[in-house]
């Protein structure tokens, strides 16, 4: 089968990664619902931020899947324009939603009335470089720092795919191993370092600073190139079962809080194994139910809008039992995400791509 077939299971995986981030923020916005101490539920919610690392891996994998093939260099201008068309309309929609919610007095949001400081942070957000400046990294829509990191990845991708595409299997395995070691090393440095600079700058440098997250993106590229070079003689069912086992193991590690709450990249290899197994299963003809695929298509919008939505709902859900509040918050967030996807993301992307007579190769499984 053609390798540029749809990778529906990876599209569905995007939803579960976004759901993890959603639950992480829900746990803190609705902190009054969760007593002090540890439990399996609190451990899982506390570590939903691991979805960020999964997104960085998945981004590298899918971009390599779509843009590596015939040996020709990537058309850089076309590639970068396609990425702008893919992410920037929703990114702006998230900023606009936060701005309106903050002006309406929704508590807990970034103070958009903070004068020149807010304006400066906004400018950094608009050009997607806030992650390079620690004080502004989490400003405005907090999750946007990860898009600032992604913008750095996109800038480097044409060079990375050209260089890594010439590596053999042994070289690609070495890249994955090196990326895993580097990522885990940065996590361990932050957790166990006997010093912590003012403002916890060590966290900013090891987790938010874009070059510090490059290992995950590179590992995703390398994992995809390994898949493209390897055609295992095992059917789709076996690989889908392998993915379920790896996924269950990841959830177990998060539930047991094996690694604490600050590290993300310690699970780089298991996350990459999950992505590889799902991709191989799709390549072998596995089918994914359309509901999680549709949720995966909404996942980028969910990721961008969920924090303003959660804060806006907090005064309403505060009086509701947890069994009602969480499903309501998720349902409303998904509803807003669907509106953003169908009303902004898809039409805006089409219009922006139509501005270019020469378009990049189509992306069928979007990171």
N, C-alpha and C positions, 0 to 999 in steps of 0.2 A: 504493500500500500504506500501511497505517496506520503512522505514524512511531513508534508505541510497540511495533512488532514487536521481536522478539528481535534483539539485536546480537551474534550468536554469535562473530563474528570479534574483537570487542573483549573478550569474555569469554576467548577463547583468548589474546589479546594479554596479558592479565593474567598468564598463566602465564609467558610469556617474560620479562616484566618482573621477576617474582618470581624466576625462574631466574637472571637477571643478578645480583640481590642475593645470592642463594644462592652463586653462584660467586665473587662478590667476598669474601664472608666465608670461604668454603672456602679461597681462596688465602692468607688471613692465618692462619687456624687451622692449616692444613697448610703453613705457610711453608717448612718444611724440604724440601719437594718442589720448590721453585722457586728456581733459582740466581739470584744477583744479576745485574743487567743487564736488558736489554729483549729481548722477543721478541713476535711477534704474539699468542701465547697469553697471555703475562703482561699485555700491554696490554689485551686484552679482559677478562681476569679483574679487573684493577685497576680497570676502569671500569664494572664491573657495577652500581656504585652509581647510574649514570645511570637505572636503573630507577625510582628514587625520584621523579625529576622526571616520568617517564612516568606514574607512579601519580597524582601530583597533577593533571596535565593530564586524565587519564582520569576522575578523580573529578568534576571540574567538568563535563566533557562529558556523562557518563552522568546525573548529577543533573539537568542542564538538559534532557536528552532526556526524562526521566521526569516532570519537575515543571513544565515550561513548556508552555502550550498554549491554554487557553481564556481567558486574561486574568485569571482570578480569582487573588487572592493565595494563596500557599502557606499551608496550615494549619500554623502553626509548631509547635504542640505535637505534632501528629500526625507531622510530619516529623522532629522531634528524637527522638521516641520510636522511630520506625522506624529511625533511625540507631543509637540505643542497642541495639535488638534485633539489628541487623545486625552490629555490631562488638564489643560489649562481652563477650558470652559467650566468644568466642575470645580476646579480649584478656586476660580473667581466666584462661583456661586456659593461656595462655602464661606468665603470671606464676606460676601454680601449678606448671607444669612446671619452670620455672627454679628455683623455691624447693626443690622436691624434689630436683632434680639437684644443686644447690649443697650441700644438707644431706647428700647421699650422697657428697660429696667429689669431684665432677666438677671437674677443674682448669680454670682459665681463665674461670670464670663470676664474676659479681658476688658480692661477699662479703656474703651475707645475714646473717652473724653480727656485722656491724659496729655493733652497738648502736643507739643513738638515731639515728645517721646513716642507717643502713639503714631504720629505721622511718620517718623523715621522708621519705626518698626514696620509700618504698613508698606513703605517703599521697599524695604528689604524683602518683605513677603511677596510683593508684586513681581520682583525680579528673581525670586526664589533663591536667595542667598542667605536667608536668615540663620541657617544652621552653621554658617561660618562665623557668626558673631554671637557668642554665648548669651549675652543679656537678651537678645532678640529671638533666640532659637525657638522658644515655646510661645512666642507672642501671637496675638490674634487667635487664629484657630490652631490650637496646640498641636494637632496631628500634622500640620503642614510642614513641620521640620523634616519629616520623612520624605516629603516631595522635594524639598530642597536637596536632600541627599540623593534622591533619584535623578534630579537634574544633573548633578555631578556625574552620576553613572552614565547618563545618556550622552554627555559630552565626550566621555572616554570610550563609549562602546565601539564606534567604528574602528578605533585603533586596537582595542582589546580583541575583537573578533577576528581581525586580520592577523594579529600575532598568534593568538591561541589556535586559530584554525590550521596553522602549520605544525602544531604539535602532534605527536603520536600518542597512542593510549598511555604509555608509561609516563610521558610528560604531563598529560592531563590528570592522571592519578596523583602525580606529585603536586600539581597545582591544588587539587582538592585537599590533599593532606596538609599542605602548607597553609592554605586558607583556614582550615579547621584549627590548626595549631595556633595561628596568629589570632584568630577570633577568640578562642578559649583563653589564650594568654592575656588578652586585653580585659576580658571579663574577670579573670583571676586577679589581675593587677588592681582593678578597681575594688574588688571585694576584700582582698587581703593586704593591700599596700599599707605600710605602717604610717602613712601620711595622707592627708587630704587637704589639698589647697583650698584657699578661701572660696566659699560659694560652691564647694564640691566641683571644682573645675576638672578634677580627674574624671568624674562621671561624664561631663560634657565632652572632654577630649576622647574618652574611650567609647562613648556610646552615641553621641550626637554629631561630632565633628565628621564631615563626610568621608575623608580618607580612612577613618577608623572602621567604616562599614563596608569598604570596598571588597574585603575578603569574601563576604557573603555573595555579592553580585558576581564576582569572578568565579566562585565555586559553582554557582548556578550555570554560568556559561560552560565551564569545564564539564559539569555533569551532563549537560545537553549534548555536547560534542562527543562524549563517550557513548551516549545512547545512539547517536547517529552513526557511529562506527561499529556498533555491536548489534547483531540480530539474533538474540537467544532463541533457541528452538523450544520454547515453552509457551503454552497457550495463554490466552488472556485471563482465564479464570485463575490460574496459578499466580499471575502477577497481581491481580486484584486482591487475592487473599493475602499475598505478601504485603501489599499496601495496608490492608486492614490490620495486620499484625504489627507493622511498624507504627501505624497511627495509634493503636491501642497502647503500645509501649510508651509513646510520647505522652499520651494523656496520663498514664500511670506515673511517669516521672514527675509530671507537673502536679499531680494530685498528692504524691508523697513528699513533694517539696525537696527533692533530692539535692537540688543545686541552689536553693535560696531564691531570692526575688529580684536580684539585680542583673544577673547574667542572662544573656539570650543565646549567645553563639555556642555555648556548650552543646546545644542540640543541633548544630549545623549539619553534622553527618546524618543523624536520624531524619531530619527534615528533608535533606537532599535525597536520601534513600526513598522516602515516601514519594517525593516528586518523580524520581526516576521510575519507580515501580508503577505509578499511575500512568505515566507517559508511555511506558512500554505496553501496558495493558491496553491503552487506547490505540496504540499503533497496531496491536494484534487484533483489534476489532471489538474491544469491550464497549458496551453501551452504558451511558449514564442517564439516570432519570432526568427528564426536562425540568423538574422543579428546582433541584439544587443548581442546575446550569443557569436557569433564569436568575436565581438568587445571586449566583456568582457574577452575572452581568450587572446586577445592581450593586455589587459589593464595593466598588470604588466610591460611588455616591454615598453608600452607607458609611464608609470609613471617613469621608470628608464631613458629612453633616451630623453625625450622631451626637457629638458633644454639645453643640448648640441646642439640639432637640432635647437631649436629656436634661440640660439645665432648665430649659423652658418648661418641661413637664414636671420637674421636681416639686414645685408647690402643689401640683395636683396629685401626684402619686404619693406624696408624703403621708396622706391620710388613708391610703389604701393598704390592704395587706400585701405582703411580698408576693404571694401566689397570684395576685392580680397586677401589681405594679410592674413587675418585670415583663410579663407578656405584653402588657399595654405599651410600655416604653419601647419594646422591640417592634411591635406592630406599627406604632406611629413612625418610628425611625425608618422601617422598611417602606412604609407608605410614602414618606417624603423622598426616600432614595429612589423609589420607582418613578415618582414625578420628575425628579432631577434627571434620571437616566433617559426617560422617554421624551421629556420636554426640553432638556438642555443638552445633555451629553451627546446623544446620537445625532440630532439635527445640527448642532454646532460643529461636531466633527465633520459631518458631510459637507457643510458649507465651507469650512476652512480647507479641507482637502480639495474641494472644487476650485479654490483660488489658484491652485497649482496645476498647470497643464501636465506636468510630469510628476506622477505620484510614486511613492515607494511601493514595494510589493505588499499585497494585502496581508493584514494580520488576522488570522482566523481564531487564534486563542490569545486573548489580550491579557497582559500582566496587570 
